[in-house]
């Protein structure tokens, strides 16, 4: 049950068959045997074999294994190196994937470790310390400051009991607890002040409470269930790689079938045609693609770590690039998670120092100085007053020497006031009082200039209302001079006849860098959304200040969401900018609603209550400093500096990484299309011999499919990437424009290779050497052509010379290494025999280099024409808009 807060305490005790003196040892043992220990269920972990076999579900892995088999078949088993390299790639990918799995299980382990190992319990009227795992519903537990709450429990009695529930509810300040008889059934989790929650911390006071839920039945257990139930989906990159894998698989099978059939029709030897078809299939498979993508992602991880973001799962790097919504927790993420005095109002004739003195002396928080800056230890609200005073020269420690405290009246929820009494040198006393403005004002009879008039009271109330409208938490302070202490220090006697000093307006302020980060989000087409357990007014005020909520956008509370069907939420989700007073279940519903609308959702958070949503989101970002271990375990990425702007930088990096992966795929596939076209055309035209032999194809793939593709993966992020809208995650990688570019550039590479073959066969070879020279020229041209073509792929539309032809050092090194390797094969006699090539003369070399370098001017002309066309389209659209305005 989850409505223990809404029933009379007597009824709760009766239903749990308990009593104020606690259970007997026999009763607790029976319940423990029936209900099980008070701990979260450990997750089931799949066996190592099951996890390894699970890797084989990836289509690209199957393609790679097929490529290994085809490589061995194509060489008759004699050249095993390429097949071995492919198998190593499969193994490395599998190890990386397995080590990055099971984030939900890690999060559950952290949840289990958060459970208190010990608990103070009443058994048969006697207090004793037992293992928290031995608690059962019906137990009566004893709580005091510093205790971790071991189970969900109903408060029976307490004194100044406060609990820090920020990890569970997002509430930024400790919550005062009370033995209220009953609360509304629909009360939000953060408003259930007669309950204490498992895993939260008691920060002040003491009390006794009746255990109502243990283990997986607690609110912490509900979060654990959410982590288990929700399965992580594939990232956009994983889905696209799956599409590529399926396409390549189909292509390979089709090529093999067509080539084999053509050979049989032409009457060629069946075995020879099979080996030719297999060689072509090997050329069609970019077997290094998964490794290239993995390495590019790993390099991106390193760059992001340098910017304050640690990625736990490699595909999450790319996922950030298409994020279109950031659902952010408020407390500690958008705000500093530190109460701060924002405003201080004093009545006419009043002095700020008097109000600050009252605020710092009527406090149990202690001032500390760190690195020359004031901080406080204790209640966050009191600490804010102490720090505010110190910043204006009112040092608590020094003032306490002048105003030594002799007694105090602690705050309680009935009076809503706290008072401290300080001795003076002349034998009198001064009382400082702070508390709720409306209550305190009733006890005041004077102000700085004399008796309080109706006008003075109206001014106080108006100032209080103005602060409240800004969602500030308002604290009033007052003082009274006493010549004689009232007997018994009764609150009514002490806290009357007060002189009003001022109002403090406090809030957990936004982090200073967040507003600029939110502006970058809007510019990049990314929608920032606030999801918090805090109150609506507080959340809305912070959202307005940060420009998260804009005209026409709404706020909604968890209570309102409870009456809103998921279908309605999905339909209206884009109308809401702030979700307040929400539970972990609400957060998951909100994330799923955005996802249902086709958005890629990033979720930031730091609390236990954020963990399910962090896991459900496409990219979960936990705070590294203030974040709980549970949140970090459930997230895909950890922000080491707790800086919201870091996720915006990560999105920029993610967009750049996706662009680089796309460039690598572009390069690999366009080159492989060139290889396919070369062999396929030669087979159909029946040249009598193949332009390339199997060993040359294998060498070609090793030389051109690795270093240049990796060099493309480290291209810097292109200018203006954060001024574009997020790409559609559902859109395929092979859109019309990209597919056309692949096709014509592949045909260009293949056509230049065939041109080299024809020149060698018909024009540039000595009699009797036509076949050898043609084969050598085709092999040299195809390899060098791909090395030159890598420079073209550095940008889809920008000129290579505008970028700087040599501005990517990695590409320069890849080109030189590839060139050296290929020249060694063409020039070193022992290697010439291994790779079936012959020496070339100067005319042949000139033709090879001319044809190999031709892709650069061809692509430059094409890019220039494309830019001219785009400018024309922009000018035409602009003219249409201007005409429409007129």
N, C-alpha and C positions, 0 to 999 in steps of 0.2 A: 504494500500500500504506500501511497505518497501523500496522503492527506492527514498525517498524524498531527499537523499543526492546527487543523481546523476542528479538533474534537476537545471536549473538556478533559482536563488531566485525569480526573477520576475515571472517565470512560476508557482512556488510553491504558491506565494502569490495570483496569479490570480486564480489558481485552488481552493484555499481555500476561495476565495472571501474576501480577507482581505486587509489591508493597514498599513503602518508604524505607524499610530496613533492608531491602534487597532480597535476592533469591537465596535459597539454601544450596549447599554444595550438591546435594542430590538432584535438585531441580535443574541446576546449571549443567550438571553432567549429562542428564537425560536430554536436555535441549541441544547441547553441543553434539551429542551422538546423532540426534534427529536432523538438525539443521546444518551441521558441518562447521568448520572453523571460520572465524572472522578474518578471512583473507580473500584476495581476488584469485579466481581460478587461473592456474598457469595455462598458457596457450599450448595447443598441440603443435609440435614442430614436425614438418615432413622429414623423412629420412634423406640422407645425402644422395642415395640412388634416385629417389623420387625427384629431388631438386635438379639433379644432372639430367635426367630424362626429360624434365620439364623444359629444358633449354632447347630440345630438339623440335619443340612446337613452332619455333621461329622459322618462317619460310626461308629467310636468308641463310640460316644455318644449314637447312636441307640443301639449298642451292650450292653452298660451299662444299658440303660433303660430296655432292654430285660432281662438282668441279674437280675435287681431288681424284675421284674415280676416273673421270674423263681424262684428266692429265696423265694418269698412269696408263690408261688405255691408248691414248694418242701416241705415247712414246714406246709402247710395247713393254712398259714396266722398266725400261732401261734408265730413263731420266726420272728419278723419284723425287728430285729436289722440290719442284713446284708443288707436287701433291703434299709433301711433308710441310712446306710453308703454309699451305692452306689449312692443314690439320692443326698446326700450331696456332693459327689465327682463331680457329674454332675454339680451341682450348682456352686461349687468353680471354676471349669474349665470354665464355662460360664462367670462368673464375670471377671476372669483374661483375657479371650479373648476379651470381650467387652471393657474393660478399655485400652487394647493395640491397638484398631482399630483406623481408621480414621486419619492416619498420613498425608495423602494428604490434608485433610480439615484443619488440624492444620497448615500445611505449608501455605495454602492459607490465613488463618487468619493473619499469620505473614506478608505475602506479603501486605495485605490490611493495616496493621498497619504501614508499611514502607512508605506509601504514605504521602506526605507532607500535613499537615492539613491547611496550609495557603500558598498563592501565591501572589506575586506582579505583577499586570497586568495593561496594558494600556487600558483604555476604553474611547473612544472618545477623545484621546489625553491626558487624565488625569491619573496619577498613583494612584492606589488604592490597598488595600489589601483585598482579598476575600478568601473564602474557596477553597482549591485546587479541591474539588469535583465539583465546579461550572465552572471549565475551560472547554473550547470547542475548537475544531480545528479552527484555524484562530485567536485565541487570541495572543497578543504580551505580553510576560512576561519579567520581569526585574530580572536579576540574579546578585548575588554578593557573595563574599567568605562567607562560612558558610551555604548557602542555600541548601536545599534538592531540587533537580530538580523535579517539580510536574508532568511533562508530557514529552513525546518525543517532541523535538522541533528543528527547524533549526535555527542556529545562524545567526543573521542579522548583528550585529556589536558587537565588544568586545574590551577589553583592558586587555591583560595578563590573559585572562580567562583560567583556568585550572579546570579539573574535575577528581575526584577519581572514576574510573570506575572498580576498582578491583573486586567488588562484582558481576558485570555483565559480564566482559570480561576476568578477570584473569590478566589484565595488572598490573604489580607490582608498577608502578609509575604513578603519576597524568598525565593526557593527556592534552596537550595544544590544545585549541580550537581556531578556526578562522572562519571568515565569507567568506570561500572559495566559489566561485561561483558554482562549481560542482565538484564531485569526480567520479571515475569510478563506474559503477553500481555494479560491482562484489566486491567492497571494503568490507573487513571483518568488522564486527561490531566494533572492536577495532580501525579500521583505518578510521572510519567516523568522521573525526575531525571537520566537520561543523555541527555536530548534538550533542545535549545533551540528555541523556536518563533518563527516569523516574526512581526515586529511587536512583540515584547517587548523589554525593556530590560535590558542587563547593568548591574548596580549595583555589583559588586565583583569583584575578581580578574581572571584572564585564562585563556585556553584556546584550543585548536584544536578544530575540529569538522568533520565530514564532511557535506556537503549531501546530504540524501536526498530532498527535495521542493522544488519551486519553483512560483511562479505559482499557478494554480488548484488544484494538487495539495497545497498546504500546508493547515494547519489554518485559516489566515486565508482561503484560497481556498474551503474547505468552507463557512465562514460566508457568503462572498460568494454561493456557489451557493444556500444556503438563502434568502438575501434575494431572489434572482432567482426561485426556484421557487415560493415561497409568495405567493399573490395576496391582496390586501386585499379583504375582503368589505364589503358595504354595511353602514352603521351602522343601528341601529334606527330612527333618524329618517328616513334615506333610504328604508328599506323602508316606513315608514308613509306618507311623502310619495308613494311610488309607489302605495300602496293608494288614497290620496285621489285621485291623478291619474286612476287607472283608474276609480274610482267616479264622479268628475266627468265624465269622458269619456262613460261610459255614460249618465249622467243627461242630459247635453246632447243626445246623439243621440236618447234616448228622448223628451225634451221636444219637440224639433223635430218628430219623427215624429208624436207624439200631437197636438200643436197643429196641425200641417199637416193631419192627417186630420180633426180636428174641424171645422176651417174649411171643408174641402171638403164634408163632410157637411151643414154649415149653408148651403152654397151661396154662400160668400163668395168674393171675388176671390182668385185663386190667388197673385198677386204680393203683395197686401196680407197674406195669411196667411203667406206665406213670410217677409216682413219682420217680422211679429209674432212668429213662432216663433223667428227669429234673435235678435230683441231679448230674448226670454225666455231663450234660451240664454246670451246675453251676461250677463244678470243672474245666471244660475246659476253662472257661472265667477268665483271670487274671483281675478281675474288678478293681484292684488297679493300673493297668498299666498306664493309663493316669495321675493319680495323682502322681505316682512315677516319670514319665517322667517330669511332671511339676515341681515337687520339686527338682529333679536333675538339671533341667535347672535354677531354682531360686537360688540354691546353687552355680551354675556356675556363675550366674550373680553377686553374692556377691564377688566371687573370682576375677572376671574380674574387678569389680569396684575398688577393692584394687590395681589393676595393671593399673588403669587409663582409663578404658573403661566402660561407662555406657550403658547398653543394654536396649532399649525401648520395644523390642518385644522378648519374650522368645525364640521362635524357631530360632531367628537369632543367638543365641549362638552356636547352633549345626551347622548352615549353614556355619559358619566360618571354621569349621573343614574340609569341602571339597572344600574350595575356591582354585581355581587353577590359577586365574588371579586377580591382584590388579591394577585397573585403578586409578591412583593417579593424582590429580591436582598438579601443580608445586608450584605456589605462596602461601606461608604460610603453605604448607603441606610438601613438600620436601625441600623447602627453608625457610629462616627466615622471609620473607616479610619485609626485612629491607635492604635498599641499603647500601653497605659497600665498602670502598676503598680496592681493591685487590692489585693494583700495583701503584707505583709512579715512573715515569721516569723523570729524569732531564738531560739536555744536558751536554756535557763535560764541566767541570768547574763550573757547577751549584750547588746550595745547596738545600737540601730538605726543610730546614726551610723556605727559600724564597717562594717556591711553596706552602707550607702548610700555610704560613701567607697570601698569596694571596687568597687561597681557603677559609679560615675561615673569612676574612674581606670582601671579595666580595660575601656576602651572606646575605639573609634575615632570615635564620634559626637561632634559638637561642640555645646556649649551656646550658645544664642543667646537674647537677650531681646527680645521684641516687645510693645510697649505695656505694659511692666511685667510681662509673663508669660513664664515660661521655655518655650522650644521647643528642638528639637534638629535638627541636620542630619546625615544618615547613616543607618546601619542602624536600622530602626524599633524593634527590640528593645533595642539599645544606647541609642538615644535615649530610650526610656521610662525606663531606669534613671537616665540623666543628669538628666532632667526631675524624676523622683521625688526625687532627691537635692537638687536645687535648691529644690524646694518645701519641704524641711525644713531649709533653710539651709546645705546642703553644696554650695557653688558650685565647679564643676569647674575653672574658670580659676584661681581663688584657690588651690585645693588643689594644682593642678599646680605652682604656685610653691614650695609646701612639699614636694611629693613629685615632683620632676622625673623623667620617664621616661627610662631609659637604654637599654632593650631591650625586646623583646616576642617572644612566641611566638604567631603567629596561630592562629586557630581552624581546625581541619580536621575533616572528618567521621570520621576514624579515632579521634582522641583525644576529640573532642567537648568540648574545653576551649580556653580562651584565657588567656594569662598576660601580665602586664606587670611589668617590673622597675623599681623606683624607688630612686634614690640618697637616702641620709640624710646629715645633717650630720656624724655621727660616723664616716662611712666605711663604714657597713653598707648593706645593701639590704633592701627589702621587696618581696616578690612578692605581687601580687594575682591571684587566679585565679577565673574564672567558667566555668560550663558545666553539663552534664547532672547532675542531683542524684545519681543512682546512681553515675556514674563518679567524680564529685568526692568523694563520701563515702568511696569506697575509698582515696583518697589522703590522707584526713584522719586524724590521730592524736590531735588534741586539740580541745577546745572552749574556750569562754570561762572555764570553771572548772577546766580541767585536762584530763587524758587522757580520750578518748572511751570511755565504757562501752557495753556492749551496750544498756543502757536508753537512753542518749543517741542511739545509732544508730537505735533503734526509734522514738524520738520524731521524729527527722528524717524517716524513711521514712513515718511516719503523717501528718506535716504535708504531705509531698510528695503522698501519696495523696489527702488531703483537698482539696488544691488541684486535682489532676488531675481529681477527680470533678466539680469545678465548671467543667471544660473550660478551666482556666487553663494557660498555658504557664509551666512552672516553670524558673527559673534559680537555681542555687546559687552562692554566693560564699565564698571562703576566702582566707587569707593565710599567708605564711611569712616569718620573719626570717632573713636570710643574712648571715654575716660574711665569707664568701668565695664568689665566684661560681663555679659549677661550670664546668669547661673545656668550651668548645663550646656551652654553654647547651642541653644535651640535655633535651628535655621530661621524660623520666623522672626526671632528677636534680633539675630545678627544681620540678616539680609533684608533690612527695611530701613527707611530713611536714608536712602543712598543718593549719592551725587553722580549723575550720568557723565561719563567721560568720552565715549565714542563707539563707533562701529567698525569692525574689521570685516572686509569682504575677501573670502578665501576661495581658491580653486586649485585644482591640479592643472597647471598651465600647459599649453601646447609646447612641444619641443620647437626650438627656434628655427630649425632648418626645414620643418615639415611643410610650411606654407609654400615655399619655393618648390618643393618636391611635388606637392599637389598641383601646382601650376604646370609643371612639366608633364604630369599625367594628362591633364586636359589637353595640352598641346599635342601630345602623342596619341590622342584618341583613346586613352585608358580612363575608365570611369572609377574614381575612388568612392568607396562606400564604407560608412562606419557601422560596425556591429559591436555592441557593448552591453554589458550587464548593468551599466549605470542608469540613472534616471533620465527620462526624456529631456527635461529642461537642460540639464548639465550637458548631455550629449549634443543637443541641438546648438547650444551656445558655442561649444568647441568647434562643431562642424561649420557654423557660420563664420567663425573667425578664420578658419583654415580654407574657406571657400569650397568645402566638400558639398555642402547643400546650396543649391542655386535656386533662383526663382522658379516656381512651378513644381519643385520637388518636395516630397513629403517625408515626415518621420512616422514611425509606427512602433508600437511596443509589443513585447512578447505576449501580453494578455490579449491584444488585438489579433495577433497571429494565431492564437489558439482557436479563434472563431473564424479563421480564414482558411477555406479548403486549399490544398496545395495547387489545384488547377487555377484558382483565382490568383494566388500568389505568383504563379508562373506567368500569368497573363499581365499582371500589374507590376512586376518586379522592377521594371525600369523607371517607375514613378518614384521609387523610394530611395532616399540617400542616407537615411539614418535609421537604424534598428536599435531600439533601446530596451533595457530590462529583459534581455533574452536569455534563454537557457541553451545548453549544448545542443539539444535537439533542434531548437529554433535555428541555430547557426548552420547546422547541416541542411535544414530545409531551404534556407536562404541561398546557400552555395549551390545546391542542386537546382533551385529555380533559375538562377543565372545560367547555369550550365545547360538547362533545358532550352533556354533562349538562344543557344549556340555560342555562348561566350566561354572563353578560356579564363578561369578564375584563379587568381592568386589570393591567398588568405594569410594575413599576418596575425600573430598572437603570441602570448607569453604564458597563459595560465593553463591549468589542468582543464578548465572548461572550454578552452580553445582546441584541445587535442583532436576531438572527432572531426571538427570542421577543417583543421589543418590537413588531416589525412584525406578527407573527401575532396578537397580542392585539387585542381590540376597541379598547383604548385603551392605547397604549404611552407610558410616562412616563419620560423620561430625566432624569438629574441634570445641572443646568446648570453647577455649579462643578466637581465631580470627574468628571463624565461625559466619555467620549471623544466626539470628533466623529462617530464611526461610530454610536454609540448615539443621539446627538442627531438624526442624519440619518434613522435608521430609526423614530424615535418620532413619535407624534402630538402630544405635549405635553412641554414642558421645564419642570422645576421649578427656578426660578432660585436658590432658597435650599437646594437639596439636602435639603429637609425633608420627611420622610415625612408629617408632619401636613398638609402643603400639599395632598397628594392627597385627604385626607379632606375638607378645606375645599372642594376642587374638586368632590368628589362632591356636597356640599351645594349648591354653586352650580349644578351640573349638574341636580340635581333641581328647583331653583327655575326654571332656564331651561326645562326641559321643561314644567313647570307653566304657565309664561308662554306658551310656544308653543301649548300646548293651549288656553289662554284665548283667544289670538288666533284660532285655528282655530274655537273655539266661537263667538266673536263673529261672525266673517265668515260662517260657514255658517248660523248661526241667522238672521242678517239676510238672507242670500240666499234661505233657505227662505221667509222672509216675502215677499220680492219675487216668488218663483216662485208662491207660493200666491195672492198678490194677482192676478197676471195670469192664472194658470191658472183660478182660480175665475171671474173676470170673463169669460173666453172661454167656459167651459162654460155659464155662466148667460146668455150672449149679451146683455150690457148695451147693446149697440149701439155703444159706444165703449170703448177701453181706459182703465183708470184712470191709466195712465202711458204717455207717448209715448217713443220711442227716445232722444231727446236727454235726457229726464229720467232715464232709466235710466243713461245714461253718466255724467251729472253725479252722480247718486246714488252710483255706485260710486267715483268719484274723491273725493267728500267724506267718505263714511263708511267706506270700505275701507282707509284709509291711517293717518291720525293716531291715531284711537282704538285701532286694532290695535297700532300701535307703542307707544302708551302702556301697553297691557296687557303688552307685552314687557319693560317696565322695572319691573314690580311687584317689591317686595322679597320675598325668600324668606319664605314663611309659617312661623310658629312650629311646632315639632314635626316638621319635615320629616325630620330625622335620627333620629326615633324610629319611623319607619315602615319596613317591609320594602321592599327594592328592587322596583320594578315588574317585571313579566314582560315581557322584551323581545320575546317572541314574540306577546304579546297584541296584538290590533289596537287602534287608537286608538278605533274606534267600538264600544265595548262597549255592553251593553244600557242601562246607566244614562246614559252619555254620549249615545247616540243618542236616547233618550227625551227628554232635556233639550233637545237640539237641535230635535227635532220639535215639542214643545209650545211652546217659546219662539218658534220660527219661525212657528208657527200663531198665536201671540199677536200678534206683530208684524204679520202679514198680516191678522188679524182686526181689529185696531185701525185699520189702513189702510182696509180695506173699510168699517168703521163710519164713518170720516170721509167716505168717498166717498158712502155712502148718506145721511148727514146733509146733505151738500152738495147732493145731487141731489134730496132729497125734503123737507127741512125748512128749510134755511138760505139758499137761493139765491133771488134775485129771478126773476120769470118771464122766461124766455128766456135766463137765465144758468146754468141748472142744470148743463149739461155742463162749462162752463168752471170754475165754482166747485167742482164735485165733483172735477174733475181736479186743481185747485190744492190743495184740502184734502187729497186723497190724497197728492199729491207732498210737501207740507209735513209731513204727519203721519208718513209713512214715513221721511223723512230725519231729522226731529227725534227720532222714536221710537228709531231706531238709535243716535243720540248718547246719549240717556238710558240705553238698554239697556247700553251699554258699561260703566257703573258697576256693573251687576248682575254682570257676568262677572268682576269682579276677584277673586271667590272663589266656589267652587262651593257652599259650605255656610255660611260665616261671614256674619253680617249686615254690610251696608255701613256701618251706623252704628257697629258694634263695631270695624270696621277704621279708621273715620274717613272720612267721606264725601269729604273734600277732602285726604286724606293722600297722594295720588299727584299731585304737581304736574304731571307730564307729562299725566295724564288731564285735569286741570283746563284746561290750555292747549289740548289737543286738542278738548275740548268747546267752548271759547269760540271757537276758530278755525272749527270746523265750523259753529257757530251763526251766526257773523258771515257766513260765505260763503253759507249758506242764506238768511239774512235779506236779504242783498244781492240775491239772485236774486228773492226774493219782493217786495221793496220798491222796487228801482230800476227805473224804467220801461223804459229801453232793454233791460235784462236780462230783464224780464218778457216782452218780445216774443220774445227769443231762446229762452227756455225754455217758451214757450206757457203762461204763467200769467196770472192776473188778480188785481187788488187784492182784499183781503178786508176785511170789516168786523169790528167788535169781537166780535160773537157767533161769527163764524167763527174768528177767532183764538183765542178762549177755548176753543172746541171742539178746535181743533188742539192747543193746549198741554195741555189736559186729557187727551186721548187719547195724546199723545206721551209724557207723564210717567207714564202708567199702569203701564208695565212695572216701575217701582221698587217700588210697594206690592205688586203682584202677586207679584213674585219674593221680596220680603221675607217675605210670608206663607208662600209655598211653602218657603223655607229654614227658617223657624221650625217648620213642621210636620215637615220632614225631620229636624231636630235632635231634636225631641220623639220621633219614631219611633226614631231611633238610640239615644237614651237608654233608651227602653223595652226595646229589644232587648238593650242591654248589661246592664241590670238583670235581665232574664230569664235571660241566660246566666250572670250571676253567681249568681243564686239556684239555678240548676241545678247549678253547681259546688259551692256550699255544701252542697246536699242530698246530692250524691255523696260529699262528704267525711264527712258524718255517717253 
